[in-house]
Amino acid sequence: MFIQMGAFLPEVKGDEYSNCGLSACTKTCVGSAQTNWPCLVIQGILWSLIYTDPDSPNLLTQVIEPMLGRVKQTAWEYLDKNKVWSLTRPVWISAIVSVLQPYLSPVIEEALHNIESGHTWTLSQVPQAMNLMIESLLHVVEDIPVCLTSLLFYIQEQAPVEISPICDSVVLHLVMSALYTSIHTYIIIFR
């Protein structure tokens, strides 16, 4: 599965829900799959493996290793610092970012609490908000399963030299991408 879908980059299409057009159609068709289905499949596999043995450091690495050897340069470019804020990613990166998100949710919750309480409400308080987020990250990082942390460091070792992630760390890049994706999700909800 990883080898086939790992570097796949879903394209965004228009209307995903259309009638099937068959003569016996009762207009109760589920419709075609959404563009994120490959990511959801990979996420499901990752979650299954994480819960199989969260303390096995090589479990996820062994599964993703064959796919990483076949990933083209264009897929690795999504780990460049210029793409950290991009929500369009290859399936394997998107799935890893999605799996990281629940472990980082306390950071987002604390940031929202600080905004609501007025501690980090104004533009002049952005540096303070960033410092508080970094402190929160330091506390939650130990809750990430060993196998997921090992996978992040393995990806960092395998990344081509030409790639320049934020702070020269693929691990930090993926964590920040997960935080940004979570924040972006909340922005959509609050609108």
N, C-alpha and C positions, 0 to 999 in steps of 0.2 A: 504494500500500500504506500509506504513512504517513498519508495523508489519511483512509483508511478505518479504520485501527486505532490511530492515534496517541493519541486520547483515550479509547480503550476501556479500561475497568477490569474485568478478569476477576473474576467472582464465584467464591467458593470453594464447591464442591459436595461432596457426600458421596462415595459409591463411584464412582470413575471407570472401574473395570473391571468390566463386566458382560457376560453372554453376549448375543449379538446376537438370539437367539430364533428365528432362521430354522430351518426344518425340516431343511435340509441342513447345519446347523452341526456342525462336528467338535470344537467346544469349543477351537479354536486361534485364536480371534479375538484380534486385537491389543487391542481395546477402544477406547473413545472417547479422543479427545485429552485431555491433561491441561490444566488451566486456564491454564498458562503458554505455550501454543503461540503466541499472538500475539506475545508478547515474544520468543520464540525466532526467529520469522520476521523481526522488525525487527532483532534482534541480528545475524542472518545477513546482512541487507542492509548494516548498518553495518560489520561486519567486512569484507565484500567491498569496500566503498568505501574503507575505511581502507587495505587492502592494495593497492588499485588505484593510489593516489598519496598516500602518507602526508604528503608535504610540501606538498600543495596546500591552502592555508588555507581555501578556500571550498567544497570538495567536499561535505562533510557539511551545511554550512549551506544550500547550494542545494537539497539533497534535503529537508531538514526545514522549510525556510522556508514552503512552501505550507500544511503541516499546522499550524504554529504560529499562522498567521493565523486558523485555524478553531477552535482550542482554546477550550473554554469556561472560564469563571472557575473552575468546580469542579475542573478538571484542574490549573490553575495553583496552586490552594490546597495541593497536595501539595509545593510548594516553600516552604511556610511553616515557620518554625522549630519550630512545634509538631508537625510531621509528619516531621522529619528522621529520627526513629527508627522510623517506620512502614515495614513491609515490604510493605504494600499500596499500590501506586502505579499511575498510568496507564501504559499500555504504553510510551509514548515515554520517560518518565522511567525506568522499570524497565530498558528496553533500554540506555539511556545509562549507567546505574549499573552494569549487568552488563558493559558493554564497558570501563568504567573499572577494574573489579576486578583484572584481571591486571596492570595497570601499578602497582597499589598493593600487590600481594602481598609485595614485599620489606618493606614497613612491618609487615605482619601477621607475617611470619616473624621479624623482629627483635623484635617485641613478645613473641611466644611464646618466643623464645630468652631474653629478659630475665626472663620469668616462670620458665622452667625453671632458669636460673642463680641465681635468688634475688634479682636486682637490683630487681625490681618485683613482689614476691610479696605483700606485706602491704598492708592498706588505707592505712596511713600513707605508702606509696610511690606512691600513685595520681598525685599531682602530678608526681613524677619520671617516671612512665610516660607521662603525657600530654606532657611536654616532650620525651621521647625519640621519641615518635611524631611530633610536629611536626617535629623535626629530620630524621627519616627521610623525612617527606613532602617536605621541601625538597630532598632528594637525588633522589627518584624523579620529581618533577614534570617534570623536563627530559626524561624518557624517554617522556612522553605525546606521541603524534603531533601535529603542528601542526594537522592538520585537526580532531582531536578537541578540542584546546584552543580553537581558533577557534569551534567549535560551542558549547562551554560559555560563552564570552564573548558569543556571539550570543544565546543563550538568556537570559543575564543582561540584555542590552539590551532584549529583547522582553518580559520579565516585567512584568506589570502593577504599577503603583506600590503597589497595596494589599497586595501580597505582601511578607511580611517574612521573608526567609530568615535563617539564622544569620549573624551578623556582617554583615548586609546584603549578602551575597554569594551569588548563586545558584551560582557556580562552587564556592565552598567548601562550600555546602550539598550539592551533588551529590557532591563528593569525600568528604565525611563520611558521606553516605548509602552510598556504595560501601564505605567502611571498615567501617561498622556492619554492612552486609549480609555482608561477608566474615567478620567476627568472629562474627556470628550463625550462619553456616554452620559454623564451627569448633566453636562451642558444641554444636550438634546432633551433630556427629561425635564429640566427646569424651564425650558423655553415654553 
